[in-house]
Amino acid sequence: MIRPFKRPDREHVTVADDNESLGLFEPLMVAEAALVRQPLNDLALELAEKSAAFRSSLPAPIADALAQLVRSMNCYYSNLIEGHDTHPIDIERALTRDYSADPKKRDLQLEAVAHIAVQRWIDEGGMAEPPTSPVMIREVHRRFCELLPPDLLAVENPETGVRMPVVPGDYRSTYVQVGRHVAVSPGAVPRFLTRMHQAYSRGGRTERILAAACAHHRLLWVHPFADGNGRVARLMSYAMLREALDTRGLWSVARGLARDVKRYKAHLEACDAPRQGDRDGRGSLSEANLAAFVEFFLRTCIDQVNFMAGLMAPGALRDRITIWAEEEMRAGRLPARSDAVLRAVLYQGVLQRGEVDAVLGMSERAARRVTSALLESGALTSQSSRAPLYLAFPARLAARWLPNLFPEKTDVASPGGS
């Protein structure tokens, strides 16, 4: 629970630096000499190897299509951790400006669109500085919050009921307590973020992979913003892993964190604890607890890479899509031989329009009818009426094509009425 408050001796000062020592949130990394460091290095190496193997297994056009769906998945799970449940099908609708008539659901759809916009900016190389740069941390917050509806741009004190505005990109101006953790004074936030950046912006690949986990907690410990810190921390770690591993946005740790949210939050809370004796590192906070969180974080990443690699295994993916197409053809929702076009796109990654009639052994007119039906279904996508055909991964087909990527939506409603 977040409780903004003013300290009695700061009654008339809303932004103050209490000159806290930067040592308060040390260690920022698990020391190289620590006994637990080598196992963490091994996990970082395993993650790098598996992420690279998965990335190289996918044709570029299919990887690009998957990355777009992963944005919605990442957004769904990251917001779910905050208690905001907006299904990817509703997110997909919002991306086409098809909003719910329910104001609360519409607000959550707008929140999802904001999250996806920030991740797209990250994926397209928008960060001019490393993800841990205070400038970039503020920019992530600004880009996310400036697209939020007014009702989501305020934080309420649960004790007084007073709502305070959240200014996009601005550090908090009040003291704050999160659970049992009292964050640093508001004026100290820039100093602590600068120290974070110094610690996490150097080192080799292994160091940068470990830093994605360590920085995740330490940013939350600083709690730089009045609200939105969790989303900013997960987007920052996403960007750090994308940079260190060249993930291409094909997987996300957010799904794993959300599916084990109790352990995730318990680890974060444990990392707030002070050092427990001389064998617990040399900083103010517990190194053992930080190491435990890093291990949990990396194992969660590895689990998500394995999950995505299993989903996208060529044979299994082809079979699921073919079975779906056969069912759609039997039901009369797709023309005969539609499955042949999908198999060709899966095999080649892309199919030129002029090749469809040869794949089908049909006239050009019949081939156009099949192509139009597949485009209408969302199974294929194309930039124009003459551009090549690519596989798409619409959220509404994910339950069949990519099972368990996210929960099935059981309350599908008509457009504008969910």
N, C-alpha and C positions, 0 to 999 in steps of 0.2 A: 504494500500500500504506500502511495506517495503522499507525503504531507509537507506542503510548503509552509514555512514558518519564519518568523522573525525572532532572533534572539533578544532577550530582555535588554542586554547592553547595547543593542543595535536598533533600538526601537524606531529611530527616525532615519536609518540608513538602509537603503534597499540594495545597494551594490557596494560591497566592502570586501577587501582582501585581508583576511586575518593572518596573513604571512605564514601559513602552514608550510612546513618543510616538505620539499618534493620527495623526501625519503618516506613519506607516509604511504605511498603506494608502490614502493619497492618490495620485492624484486619485480621488474617489468618483464624479465625472461627467466626461465628455469636455467640456472647456472650450468655452464658446460661441465664443471667438475662434479655436479650433483649425480648421485647414483642412478637417479631415474632419467637422466638426460639421454643416455644411449638408447634405451627402449623408445623414447619419443622420437629420436632421430630415425630409428628403424621404421616407425610408423609413418613418418614424413616421407621417407624413401618409398615405402609401399604405396602410399597415396599417389606420389608422383608417377610411379610406374603404371599403376592401374588407370589413372586419369589419362595418361598419354596413350595407352593401349586402346582405351575406349574411344578417344578422340580420333585416332588414326583408323579405327574400324568403320567409320561412317563416311560415305560419300559427302562431299561438301554441300550439295543441295539439300540432302536429307538432314544433315547437321544443322543447316540454317533454319529449316522448318521446325526441327525439334527445339532449337534455342528459343524460338518465339513462344512455343507452348510452355517451356520451362519458366519463362518470365511470369506467365500467369500462375504456374504452380508455385513458384517462389513467393510471389505476392500473396497467394492464398494462405500458405503455411505461415509466412512471417506475420501476417495480420491475425491469423488464427491464434498465434501465441499471445497476442494482445487481447484475445477475446472477441475479435471481429471476424465473423464467419460469412464470407462472401464467396460462393462457389465459383470455380473457374468458368462455368457456363454463363453465370451472371456477369462475370468479369468480361468475358468475350462479348456479351451483348453491350456492355457499357462502352467497349472500345469502338462500337459502331453507333454510339449515342442512343442506344435502346435502353432507357433507364426504367427502373421500377416506379410504379405509381405511389408506392409507400415511401414517404420522405426519409425514414431511417435507412431503409434498404438502398435508396438512391444515394444517400450520403456515403454509405459503405462502398457502393460501386464507384463513386467519385474518388474515394480514398484508394481503391485498387488501381484506378487509372493513373493516379498520381504516383503510386509505387512503381508501376510498370514503366512510366515515363522516365523515372530516375534510373531504373535498371537499364533501359534502352540507351540512355545517355552514357552510362558506364560502359555498356557493351560496344558502343560505337566510338569509344576512345575519347569521351568528353573530358575526362580528368586530365587537367594540365599539370598536376603535381601528384605525388604518391597519395594513395588513399588515406594515410594517417596524417597528412598535412592538415593543420587546423583550418586552412582555407578551404580544403576539399570537404572536410567534415561539416563545416558550416554550409558549403554549397549543396551538399546532399540534403541537409535539413531544409535549406531554403527551397530547393526544387521540389521536395516532397510536400512541404507545408503550404507553399503558395498556391497549390492546386486543390487544397482541401476546402470543403464547404465550411461556412462560418461556424456551424455547430460543432465541428471537430477541431476548431482552432482555439480551444480554451481548455484549461485544466482546473478541476474543482478540488478545493480543500475539503476532504471528507469530514473534517471536524466542524468547520464553520459553514460549509456550503457555498462559500464565496468562489466565484469563477474568475480566473485570471487569464488574460489573453496570451496566446502563444504567437510570438512574432517570428515569421519564417527567417531562419538563418541567424537569429539573435540568441546569444547565450542567456541563460536564466538570470534574473535580477534579484532572486530571493534565495534564502537558505532552504534546504530541502532534506527530508528524511525519507529513505526508501526501505521499508521494513525496519530493521534495526540499524541500518547503515545511515549515518549522518554524512552527507556528501560535503566536499570542501566548500568554503565560502564562495559566493558567486564571483567575487573579484579575483579569486585564485584560479578560476577555470582556464584562462588563457595560458598561465604559467604551466599548469599541469599538462595541458594538451601539447604545448611546445616540447616539454620533456618526453612525452609519449612519442612524438614524431622523431625526436632525436634517437630514441632507443629502437624504434621499429623500422626506420627507413634505410638501414644498412644491413650488410651481411649477405651470404650466399643463399641459394634456393632453400636449403633446409631451414636456415634461420628465418627466412621470410614465411615459410609455411607455418612454423611454430608461432611466429609473430601474429599470424591471422587469428590464432586462438587466444594468445595472451592479450592482444590489444582489444579483443572482443570484451573481455571482462573489465579491463582497466578503463575503457571508455565509459562503460556503465557505472563504474565506481566513481568516476569524476562527475557523471550525470550533468553534462554541459547545458542541456536544454530543459525548458519547462516541461516539455512533453515530446514524444517521438524518439527518445533515446534508443529504445529497443530496435526499432526499424533502422535507424541510422547505424547502429552497431552491426546489425546483420548485413546491411548493404555494404558497409565498410569492409567487413570480413569477406563478403562475396567478391568485392573488387580486389582485395589482397590476394585471394586464392586464384582469381582469374588471371592476375598478373604473374604470380609466382609459378602457376601450373599451365598457363595458356588453356584454360578449361573451355574456352569458346562459349561459355554459358550453357553447357550441355547437361549440367547437374547442379544441384544446390544443396547445401547443408541444411537449409531451413526446413525441408521436409522431415529430415531425421530429428532435428531439434523439436519440432512440433509433435512428432509421434512419440517422443519420450520427454514431454515437456516438464514433468515433475522432476526427473533427474537433472534436466537442463537447469531449471531454476534452483534446485538444491545445490548443484555445483557452483552456480554463480554466487549464491548466498555464502557457501563455504569459503569461497575465495576472498570474501570480505573479512575473514577471521584473522586475528593477529598471529604472529609467529608463535609456534608452540615449542619453545626450548631451543637449545644450541644446535640441535640437529635438523632444524627446520629452516635452513637458509640463513641469510644475513640481512634480510630486509625487515621492514615493519610488519608486512603481511606474510601469511603462511606460504612458503614455497611448495610444500607438499600438496596443499590444496590447489594451488595453481597448476602443478604438474598433473594432478588428477583430472582437472578440467581439460587441460590440453589433450590428455589421453582420450577422454570421453569425446571431445570435439573431433579429433583426428579419426577415431574409430567410427564415429558417425559419418564423417566424410567418406571413408572407405566403403562403408555399408551402402551409402547412396550411389557411389560410382558403380559398385557391384550390381545394385538394383537396376540402374539405368542401362548398364551393359547387357543384363539379362533381358530386359524389355526389348532392346533394340537389336538383339541377336538376329541376323538376317533371316535365317530359316523360320524362327518362331514368329517374327514380325510379319513375314510374307504369309505364313499360314493364317494368322489372325485376320489380316486384311482380306485375304482371299475368301475365308469363310464368311466374313461380313458381306463381301461383294456378292457371293453366291446367294446368301439369304435375301439381300436386297433385290437381286434379279428374280428370284422365285416369287417375291412379293410384288413384283412389277414396278418397283421404285427405281430400278436401274435397267437399262436396255441389256439385251443379251451380249455377251462377250466383253462386258465392262471390266471383268476381272483380268482379262488379257492385257488391257491397257495399264492397269495398276501394277501388274507383275513386271511389265516392261519398264515402267517408271522406277519401280523398286530396284530393278537390276541395273539400270543405266544411271539413275539419279535424275535424269532429265529426258524428256521426249519432245522432239520437234513436232509441230502440228502436222507437217507433211508426211510424217512417218506413221501416223495413226492408222491410215487406211491399209498400209502394208502389214502392220501388226495384226489388224483385225481380218484382213482378207475381204474387205467390204468396199463398197463404193465410197467416194469422197463425201457424199451427202450423208450416208449412213454413219460414217466415221465421225462427222461433225455432230450428229445426234448423240452418239455415245460420249464424245468429249464434253458437250454442253451439259449432259446429265451428271457427269462426274464433277464438273466445276460447280454445278448447282448444289450438289450434295455436300460440298466442302472437302471432298477427298483430294481433289487436285486444285491447284492455284496457278494463275498466270498473270503476267503484268498487262497484257492486252489481248485482243482477239487474234493476233497473229504471233504472239510471243510463245516461247516454249512452255511446256507443261511440267510442273513440279508437284511432288507429293506435299500435301498439307497435313497438319495435325490439329484439327479443330477440337476444342474442348468437349464438344458434344459427342464426339466419336471416341474420345480417349478411353472411356470405360470398356469399349470393345477392342480397340487397337492397342492400348497401353494400360491394361488392367492394374488397379491398385496405385496408379500414379497419384490419384486423389479420390476421395469418396464419391460414390455415385450420387447424382442429384435425383432425389425421389419426388421432389415437388416441382417438377418442370411446369412453368406456367406460360401463358401466352405472352408475347412481347408487350412490354409496358405494364404488365399486370402482376408481376411476381411479388 
